[in-house]
Amino acid sequence: MKFSHKYIIVGAGSAGCVLANKLSADPSNSVLLIEAGPMDNYPTIKMPLGASSLFKHKKYGWGYETQSEPNLMDRSINWPRGKTLGGSSSINGMLYIRGQAEDYEAWESAGNEGWGYRDLMKYFINLENNQNHEDQYHGNYGELWVETYQSSLPASQVFMKACSESGLIESNDFNGSVQEGFGTYQVNIKNGQRYSAADAFLKPILNRPNLELMTDSSVLKIIINNKKAIGVQVKNRSGIHVISAGSEIILSGGAINSPQILMLSGIGSKEHLENVNIPCLHDLPGVGQNLQDHLTVNISYKIDRLDTFSELMKPMQMVKNLYQYFFKRAGLLTYPASDIGVFFKTNQGCQTPNAQIHFAPGAGKYNKDGAMEPISGITASVCNLRPLSKGHIELNSSNPSEPPKIFANYLSNKSDIQPMIEGIKKVREIFKSPSIQAFNPKEM
């Protein structure tokens, strides 16, 4: 372990893996990438259908939950975050969806020069190795494997037909010129296995002599001297170490861990830091504020005469599934979190789609340990793409090992309620179509 580097990157998630790749491409740069979690060699990480079992995994996830949400009957909501190489790209649903062009244009209009859709498109194209689209919207020579999932279960085909019967227009590319409509998701799955940011950007370049990777190593705080960040304090099995940075310290720990580290380092609201006995080195009240998330509502239906995940995961079927997966990298276990999607407008005043549906040919309930138990049925979940509700995070204490408090404040802005209601109505409308009614659907 070297105790001095030009660049220190904290967090080997999607951003951290890309940064390590690009910065270490210059041999003169000494780069250290620090990851709190272990290597991503757990077999379930690679198995697409195993994603839900990772959401609260104690070793490969942070196990976060929100504080009691007053607008959700005081429930604490599971907030999965990856804690391994690849970060959340190693535990997520593997769907590859860009933001809408209009969203990026709004960023630029707000004063963020260079963040418009046309500016960012070149980066999307350069990072992408798309297996199904060769046009002005896609790249075919980048590091990140992208393919259109080939849905094989009859329930998914029935849902596609139902969308058409409901008057929705089919889209063959959610990441192309028009996102609105229904279609099959593009995914980061290669040869039947998850293809994370670590697989794409980090593992191919780990042999670079100017790149060092530290796993199972937690950054306790940033070392600051005369208002300048000069290093990090790191804890791992060998003890607590201070590693200096000659040029930059880059926080890429995500929406929860990055502000947590800043506050532990004395950067944040002076009032809050004093409440948890941390000396305030820089009073910056915005740290940990403006937290936003897409609240999702699942609508599940029991159906007759169509096999769903529950029926296809019974013991004898699982023998077949495991054989197909391990010997052919095919079959049920290669399914992503959702195979069919819908983007739509909840009212005529919307210029672009403001709601999204994820369909899956299965249903389930979460156990106390966070794992999902399959139950017979199919599910369409709906989310508001532009929520206005804002939350925040704050420290529990000055102890870095204690999880921060997450206040999501779902539905605190009343404008977020109607899009959710209209989204649920849209799902129910689709399920009233002749194709699905033929299977006697009953909402759970």
Secondary structure, 3 states (H helix, E strand, C coil): CCCEEEEEEECCCHHHHHHHHHHHCCCCCCEEEECCCCCCCCHHHHCHHHHHHHCCCCCCECCEECCCEHHHCCECCEECCECCCCHHHHCCCCECCCCCHHHHHHHHHCCCCCCCHHHHHHHHHHHEEECCCCCCCCCECCCEEEEECCCCCHHHHHHHHHHHHCCCCECCCCCCCCCCEEEECEECEECCEECCHHHHHHHHHCCCCCEEEECCCEEEEEEEECCEEEEEEEEECCEEEEEEEEEEEEECCHHHHHHHHHHHCCEECHHHHHHCCCCCCEECCCCCCCECCCCEEEEEEECCCCCCHHHHCCHHHHHHHHHHHHHHCCCHHHCCCCCEEEEECCCCCCCCCCEEEEEECCEEEECCCCCEEEECCEEEEEEECCCCCCEEEECCCCCCCCCCEEECCCCCCHHHHHHHHHHHHHHHHHHCCHHHHCCCCEEC
